[in-house]
Amino acid sequence: MMPDISFADGTTQIAATAWWVWVLVLFVFSFLLGIVAVLAGVGGGVLFVPIVSGFFPFHIDYVRGAGLLVALAGALSAGPPLLRKGIADLKLGLPMALVGSISSIAGALMGLAMPAKNVQLLLGIVILGITAIMLKAGKSGYPEVKEPDALSKMLGISGCYFEEFGQHEVSWQVHRTLVATVLFFIIGFIGGMFGLGAGFANVPVFNLLMGVPLKVAVATSGLVLSINGSAAAWVYMFNGAVLPIIAVPAVGGMMLGSKIGAKLLPKVNTRTIRMIVITILALSGFRSLLKGMGG
């Protein structure tokens, strides 16, 4: 039997199921989630937290702590090769990561201080908002920015990378940098509060608002996520909200599933997978709302 678990709010729960059963189920679930996340083009954290908190008998503090590590593991594994290829850009990512990491710490502290039911309720609202964004968001491979703004010139945010698909170089520059900085502050706060990977928001801000090419936006989003996630994860660890029995199988399953998903990506209809994921997110959002309202 699993021993009593002391939660962040001081309550305890006695699990009626053998501890290894939940570990095994969580690993298998995270493995499947890793495959789906890659095929749907979304971060693992944004799927992990609402689904696990809604349908597994784990306290939401532990789920959020594990969710940050899940998102962080995926970002860190993909980051170095993308930096070496020149697709992820440090000058673009670091200013946004600095702002986002500060707000993610604040978000994590506020989230841990709130009652669990309030967090569940707000999580449901946020997830339904993410679902709407995913339904409506468009993407542009090579946005055209005619004139960079003064802030991006001062920070030297521009770049060039080699596009392997078309065998040509792509030069890019950005605009609306100040507005994007404010949005990254908000995104970091939400990510820290709910333990979500913020790729769902990072990429549209980089790509649609600032005019960053899609590949650079996706790659640099992982860089920002790794810094923001690290900052918020320390808050959860310091407060005892990272439980290895939940975090280890979740991270292991997600990373293994992501590798399988990457191999399957060229062979499947990603549009269909994406719609399935949006449907699952919507159901999870409603489930979180019900739990937050005491249902």
FENJO-V794383 format. One record per residue. N is the residue number from 1. PHI is phi as a letter, one per 40 degrees, with the letter a starting at -180 (none if undefined). Layout:
BEGIN
n->(N,N)
phi->(PHI,PHI)
END
This chain:
BEGIN
n->(1,2,3,4,5,6,7,8,9,10,11,12,13,14,15,16,17,18,19,20,21,22,23,24,25,26,27,28,29,30,31,32,33,34,35,36,37,38,39,40,41,42,43,44,45,46,47,48,49,50,51,52,53,54,55,56,57,58,59,60,61,62,63,64,65,66,67,68,69,70,71,72,73,74,75,76,77,78,79,80,81,82,83,84,85,86,87,88,89,90,91,92,93,94,95,96,97,98,99,100,101,102,103,104,105,106,107,108,109,110,111,112,113,114,115,116,117,118,119,120,121,122,123,124,125,126,127,128,129,130,131,132,133,134,135,136,137,138,139,140,141,142,143,144,145,146,147,148,149,150,151,152,153,154,155,156,157,158,159,160,161,162,163,164,165,166,167,168,169,170,171,172,173,174,175,176,177,178,179,180,181,182,183,184,185,186,187,188,189,190,191,192,193,194,195,196,197,198,199,200,201,202,203,204,205,206,207,208,209,210,211,212,213,214,215,216,217,218,219,220,221,222,223,224,225,226,227,228,229,230,231,232,233,234,235,236,237,238,239,240,241,242,243,244,245,246,247,248,249,250,251,252,253,254,255,256,257,258,259,260,261,262,263,264,265,266,267,268,269,270,271,272,273,274,275,276,277,278,279,280,281,282,283,284,285,286,287,288,289,290,291,292,293,294,295)
phi->(none,c,c,d,b,c,c,c,c,g,c,b,b,b,c,c,b,d,d,c,c,c,c,c,c,c,c,c,c,c,c,c,c,c,c,c,c,c,c,c,g,b,c,c,c,c,c,c,c,c,c,c,c,c,b,b,c,b,c,c,c,c,c,c,c,c,c,c,c,c,c,c,c,c,c,c,c,c,c,d,c,c,c,c,c,g,c,c,b,c,c,c,c,c,c,c,c,c,c,c,c,c,c,c,c,c,c,c,c,c,c,c,c,c,d,d,c,c,c,c,c,c,c,d,c,c,c,c,c,c,d,c,c,c,c,b,c,b,b,b,c,b,c,b,b,c,a,c,c,c,c,c,c,c,c,g,c,a,a,a,b,c,c,c,c,b,f,a,c,b,c,a,a,b,a,f,c,c,c,c,c,c,c,c,c,c,c,c,c,c,c,c,c,b,g,c,c,b,c,d,b,d,c,c,c,c,c,c,c,c,g,c,d,d,c,c,c,c,c,c,d,c,c,c,c,c,c,c,c,c,c,c,c,c,c,c,c,c,c,g,b,b,b,d,c,b,c,c,c,c,c,c,c,c,c,c,c,c,c,c,c,c,c,c,d,c,b,b,c,c,c,c,c,c,c,c,c,c,c,c,c,c,c,c,c,c,c,c,c,c,c,c,c,g,c)
END
